[in-house]
Amino acid sequence: MCLILIDIKNNLQIMIDLSSNLYNDKLFYYLLTGKSYGKIAEKYYSYDINKLIYRIRKLKKELNLSNRRQLAYFAVENKLVDIEKVKLYF
């Protein structure tokens, strides 16, 4: 499945392959919990905070987003996460 984003401000069109492994994981769920990078890294990357920060930066850059709140919002708006499952990650 592909998603096409249109950035009106910069007059850009971005096509994203949502079936890629970059979008099919638990990271979005952890971001929606509001936990710190340290707490997320503890569960998601076995305490490797640098991997987590790298992954989030890569996603933000590819999606042309400026912070992790926008990244979480993007996941919800594009149905990459099931809101009912988020409570399992607290």
C-alpha positions, -999 to +999 in steps of 0.1 A: +000+000+000+013+034-009+005+068+006+010+101-012+017+131+010+014+166-004+034+194+013+016+225+002+040+249+019+070+235+000+050+224-030+063+188-027+047+155-033+061+124-014+051+088-021+056+064+008+055+026+007+036+017+039+043-020+034+080-013+041+095-027+074+101+009+084+064+014+091+054-021+102+066-023+138+059-014+174+077+019+174+046+039+167+028+023+196+056+032+219+056+068+207+019+071+214+024+061+250+044+094+256+073+076+272+108+090+271+134+078+247+151+060+275+120+041+286+112+032+250+147+021+243+146-001+274+117-021+260+121-017+223+159-018+216+173-035+247+185-003+262+202+010+230+189+045+229+211+055+200+194+030+177+160+043+188+169+079+182+184+070+148+152+052+138+130+081+148+152+106+130+151+085+099+113+083+100+110+121+107+133+129+078+115+106+053+081+119+063+092+155+065+081+159+101+098+180+128+091+161+160+079+128+175+045+141+183+039+147+146+052+112+139+027+097+163-001+118+148+009+106+113+007+070+125-028+075+139-041+095+109-028+069+084-041+040+104-006+025+110-017+018+146-048+005+163-057+029+191-072+000+211-038-018+212-019+012+225-029+004+261-009-029+258+023-009+256+020+011+288 
